[in-house]
Each structure stands twice: as structure tokens, then as C-alpha cells.
Amino acid sequence: MTDLSSLNNLKNLQQLDIEGIPINDSTTLNNLKSLKSLSKLCIFDTGASSTDIASLKSSLPNCEIISDSPQDEGMILYDYSGDHPIHP
């Protein structure tokens, strides 16, 4: 299990990329719900369920959450070399 609880102390954190970090349960993502200052969160290749991602989006309404969840109708792909959205 991945422990992201230490991030709870970063109350002014604005952007976070947890690409490739294995997320096997809802507790892991629940640790991010207290990060109300997040404006952008990238969750790619983590194994997080679409239900857990939806719950996180509900808890962080001002945060743009970008994921590869097959259930994520609002998925946005980014070209990180220029930080510009790629529109399919």
C-alpha cells in the first residue's frame, strides 16, 4: 500500500503528479482530500478506481483532476513538454 498521508502537512500545495504510484485502496486517495489548495492533480497509471477518483473530485471541487480512468468522461491528456492539453 502506498502511504500519501505525509502530504497532508503540505497545506499550500498547488500541483501534484502521482503518476505510476500504485493506489490499491480508497484510503490512499482519501489522504489527498485535505489538500484544499490543490489546483491540479494528475493521476495516471495508478490503478485507482473510477469511484475513488470521483469521490476525490467531489472533495476537491476547485482542483482539475486529470486521470486515465476509463470512466472519466472529463479526461484531459497533456503534453508535459509544453503543458498544453491534447485534444483527441
URVENFEN-V11523 format. One record per pair of residues at least 24 apart in sequence whose ideal C-beta (glycine too) atoms are under 7 Angstrom apart, sorted by sequence separation. I is the first residue (numbers start at 1). J is the second residue. If there is no record, write none. Layout:
<<I | J> <I | J>>
This chain:
<<1 | 25> <4 | 28> <7 | 31> <13 | 37> <14 | 38> <15 | 39> <18 | 42> <22 | 46> <23 | 47> <32 | 56> <36 | 60> <39 | 63> <40 | 64> <41 | 65> <42 | 66> <43 | 67> <44 | 68> <7 | 32> <10 | 35> <12 | 37> <13 | 38> <14 | 39> <15 | 40> <16 | 41> <17 | 42> <18 | 43> <19 | 44> <20 | 45> <21 | 46> <22 | 47> <23 | 48> <38 | 63> <39 | 64> <2 | 28> <5 | 31> <8 | 34> <11 | 37> <19 | 45> <20 | 46> <26 | 52> <33 | 59> <1 | 28> <4 | 31> <29 | 56> <33 | 60> <4 | 32> <7 | 35> <18 | 46>>
